[in-house]
Amino acid sequence: MTKAKTKAKTKKNKSEPWNKGCKVGKRDPFKLGEVKRIRKMLTKRGTTGIRDLALFNTALDTMLRSPDLLGLKVKDVRKRNRIMRDTIDIMIRGRVMQCTLSESTKDALERWIDYDSKKPNEYLFTGRVRGRTLPVRPRTLNRQIKSWAEAIGLKDGSYGIETLRRTRALHILKHTGNMEAVRVLLGLANIGTAARYLYDTNPVDAIGISRVYEI
């Protein structure tokens, strides 16, 4: 193979998305019982599950897209005085987005940060080997989620990165019915976008409905 062909092939591979060839479409959210089972499973793994438990909990709490989730740094979740933050502020596409962290998530994050001796400017979720400085890649996270699902007896093909983002959003919507709140928490542009993201929805004939339900 000539040098020019090798260069062209390398360039093509770099431009290809990490999820090329993967099943596309909405991923199933985890049910509350499944969330508890995954947390229990990761806790039982001891030190090998510390990072994964912190990652799982943070993804559920924040409902962030994978690039924003994996781009988090220690200083985003812990103050200079080493106190964990209840609310984190993240700059996404030129605007600040706020996310809350539960007590159990803060505990899991603190254990992971201390265990890996992380510094404020380091990425929060790095590889398993000590000394790694690069964040976990989306491809790796996607594999992790599938393995967690499979470990508790679920079909791994139905779950992926978007599973963690949709799980809490649907839980909040189910119990409050407040789509606007969910839209804000997901950082989506409008309610219509939020509805399409959370459900398989078809275009609504609002005028037709209005004519049927005249008073």
C-alpha positions as CSV (number, residue, x, y, z in Angstrom):
1,M,0.0,0.0,0.0
2,T,1.4,3.4,-1.0
3,K,2.0,6.2,1.5
4,A,-0.8,8.3,0.0
5,K,-3.3,5.4,0.3
6,T,-2.3,4.7,3.9
7,K,-2.8,8.4,4.7
8,A,-6.2,8.5,3.1
9,K,-7.3,5.4,4.9
10,T,-6.1,6.8,8.3
11,K,-7.9,10.0,7.6
12,K,-11.1,8.1,6.8
13,N,-10.9,6.0,10.0
14,K,-10.5,9.1,12.1
15,S,-13.5,10.8,10.6
16,E,-15.8,7.8,11.2
17,P,-18.1,8.1,14.2
18,W,-17.4,5.7,17.1
19,N,-20.8,4.2,16.8
20,K,-20.7,3.4,13.1
21,G,-22.5,0.1,12.4
22,C,-24.1,0.0,15.8
23,K,-27.9,-0.4,16.3
24,V,-29.5,3.0,16.2
25,G,-32.7,4.3,17.8
26,K,-33.9,5.1,21.3
27,R,-32.4,3.0,24.1
28,D,-34.6,1.6,26.8
29,P,-34.4,3.4,30.2
30,F,-33.6,1.4,33.3
31,K,-36.4,0.7,35.7
32,L,-35.9,1.7,39.4
33,G,-35.5,-1.9,40.4
34,E,-32.8,-2.4,37.7
35,V,-31.0,0.8,38.9
36,K,-30.9,-0.7,42.4
37,R,-29.6,-4.0,41.1
38,I,-26.8,-2.4,39.1
39,R,-25.8,-0.2,42.1
40,K,-25.7,-3.3,44.3
41,M,-23.7,-5.3,41.7
42,L,-21.1,-2.5,41.4
43,T,-20.9,-2.0,45.1
44,K,-20.1,-5.7,45.6
45,R,-17.2,-5.4,43.2
46,G,-15.3,-3.5,45.8
47,T,-12.4,-1.4,44.6
48,T,-12.9,-2.5,41.0
49,G,-16.4,-1.0,41.0
50,I,-15.6,2.3,42.6
51,R,-15.2,4.3,39.4
52,D,-18.1,2.6,37.7
53,L,-20.5,3.2,40.6
54,A,-19.5,6.9,40.6
55,L,-19.9,7.1,36.8
56,F,-23.3,5.3,36.8
57,N,-24.7,7.5,39.6
58,T,-23.4,10.8,38.1
59,A,-24.8,9.9,34.7
60,L,-28.2,9.2,36.2
61,D,-28.3,12.4,38.3
62,T,-27.0,14.8,35.7
63,M,-28.7,13.4,32.6
64,L,-25.8,14.9,30.6
65,R,-24.9,13.9,27.0
66,S,-21.9,11.6,27.0
67,P,-19.3,14.3,25.8
68,D,-20.4,16.6,28.6
69,L,-20.5,13.8,31.2
70,L,-17.1,12.4,30.3
71,G,-15.7,16.0,30.1
72,L,-16.4,16.6,33.8
73,K,-13.4,17.4,35.9
74,V,-12.9,17.1,39.7
75,K,-13.3,20.8,40.3
76,D,-16.7,20.6,38.7
77,V,-18.0,18.4,41.5
78,R,-15.8,19.3,44.4
79,K,-14.9,22.7,45.8
80,R,-11.4,23.8,46.8
81,N,-12.2,23.1,50.4
82,R,-12.9,19.4,49.4
83,I,-16.6,19.8,50.0
84,M,-18.7,18.0,47.4
85,R,-21.1,20.3,45.4
86,D,-24.9,19.8,45.7
87,T,-25.4,21.5,42.3
88,I,-22.9,21.7,39.5
89,D,-22.7,24.4,36.8
90,I,-21.6,23.3,33.3
91,M,-21.0,25.5,30.3
92,I,-22.6,23.8,27.3
93,R,-22.8,25.4,23.9
94,G,-22.3,28.9,25.4
95,R,-24.8,28.7,28.2
96,V,-24.7,27.5,31.8
97,M,-26.6,24.3,32.6
98,Q,-27.2,23.2,36.2
99,C,-27.4,19.6,37.5
100,T,-28.0,18.3,41.0
101,L,-26.1,15.5,42.8
102,S,-27.7,13.2,45.3
103,E,-26.1,12.3,48.6
104,S,-25.3,8.8,47.4
105,T,-23.8,10.2,44.2
106,K,-21.6,12.7,46.1
107,D,-20.4,9.8,48.4
108,A,-19.6,7.6,45.4
109,L,-17.7,10.5,43.7
110,E,-15.7,11.3,46.8
111,R,-14.7,7.7,47.2
112,W,-13.5,7.5,43.6
113,I,-11.7,10.9,43.7
114,D,-9.8,9.9,46.9
115,Y,-9.1,6.4,45.8
116,D,-7.6,7.6,42.5
117,S,-5.9,10.6,44.2
118,K,-7.3,12.9,41.6
119,K,-6.4,16.6,41.4
120,P,-8.9,19.4,40.8
121,N,-8.0,19.9,37.1
122,E,-8.0,16.3,36.2
123,Y,-10.8,14.5,34.3
124,L,-13.2,12.8,36.7
125,F,-13.7,9.6,34.8
126,T,-10.5,8.2,33.5
127,G,-9.2,4.7,32.7
128,R,-8.9,2.1,35.3
129,V,-5.1,2.1,35.3
130,R,-3.6,4.6,37.8
131,G,-1.8,7.5,36.2
132,R,-4.2,7.7,33.2
133,T,-5.1,11.3,32.4
134,L,-7.5,10.9,29.4
135,P,-11.3,10.6,30.0
136,V,-13.2,7.4,29.3
137,R,-14.3,7.3,25.6
138,P,-18.0,7.2,24.6
139,R,-17.4,3.8,23.0
140,T,-16.0,2.4,26.3
141,L,-19.0,3.9,28.2
142,N,-21.4,2.3,25.8
143,R,-19.8,-1.1,26.3
144,Q,-19.9,-0.6,30.0
145,I,-23.6,0.1,30.1
146,K,-24.3,-3.0,27.9
147,S,-22.2,-5.1,30.3
148,W,-24.1,-3.8,33.3
149,A,-27.4,-4.6,31.7
150,E,-26.3,-8.0,30.8
151,A,-24.9,-8.7,34.3
152,I,-28.4,-8.3,35.8
153,G,-30.0,-10.4,33.1
154,L,-31.2,-7.8,30.6
155,K,-30.6,-7.9,26.8
156,D,-27.6,-5.7,26.3
157,G,-28.7,-4.7,22.8
158,S,-31.6,-2.7,24.2
159,Y,-29.4,-0.4,26.3
160,G,-26.6,2.1,25.7
161,I,-25.4,5.6,26.5
162,E,-28.8,7.3,26.0
163,T,-30.2,4.8,28.6
164,L,-28.6,6.7,31.4
165,R,-29.7,10.1,30.1
166,R,-33.4,9.0,29.6
167,T,-33.8,7.0,32.8
168,R,-34.2,9.8,35.4
169,A,-35.8,12.2,32.9
170,L,-38.7,9.7,32.3
171,H,-38.9,9.0,36.1
172,I,-39.3,12.7,36.8
173,L,-41.8,13.1,34.0
174,K,-43.9,10.1,35.2
175,H,-44.2,11.5,38.7
176,T,-44.6,15.2,37.9
177,G,-46.0,15.4,34.4
178,N,-43.9,18.5,34.0
179,M,-42.3,18.3,30.5
180,E,-40.9,21.8,30.8
181,A,-38.9,20.9,33.8
182,V,-37.6,17.8,32.1
183,R,-36.7,19.9,29.0
184,V,-34.6,22.3,31.1
185,L,-32.9,19.4,32.9
186,L,-32.0,17.7,29.6
187,G,-30.9,21.0,28.1
188,L,-33.1,20.7,25.0
189,A,-34.4,23.5,22.9
190,N,-38.2,23.1,23.3
191,I,-40.9,20.8,24.7
192,G,-41.4,19.3,21.3
193,T,-37.8,18.2,21.1
194,A,-38.0,16.8,24.6
195,A,-41.1,14.8,23.8
196,R,-39.5,13.4,20.7
197,Y,-36.4,12.5,22.6
198,L,-38.3,10.7,25.4
199,Y,-41.0,9.1,23.3
200,D,-41.6,7.7,19.9
201,T,-44.0,10.4,18.9
202,N,-45.8,11.2,15.6
203,P,-46.7,14.8,14.5
204,V,-49.8,16.0,16.3
205,D,-52.8,17.3,14.5
206,A,-53.6,20.0,17.0
207,I,-56.2,21.7,14.8
208,G,-58.0,18.5,14.2
209,I,-58.1,17.7,17.9
210,S,-59.4,21.2,18.6
211,R,-62.3,20.8,16.1
212,V,-63.3,17.5,17.8
213,Y,-63.3,18.9,21.3
214,E,-65.3,22.1,20.8
215,I,-67.3,23.4,23.8
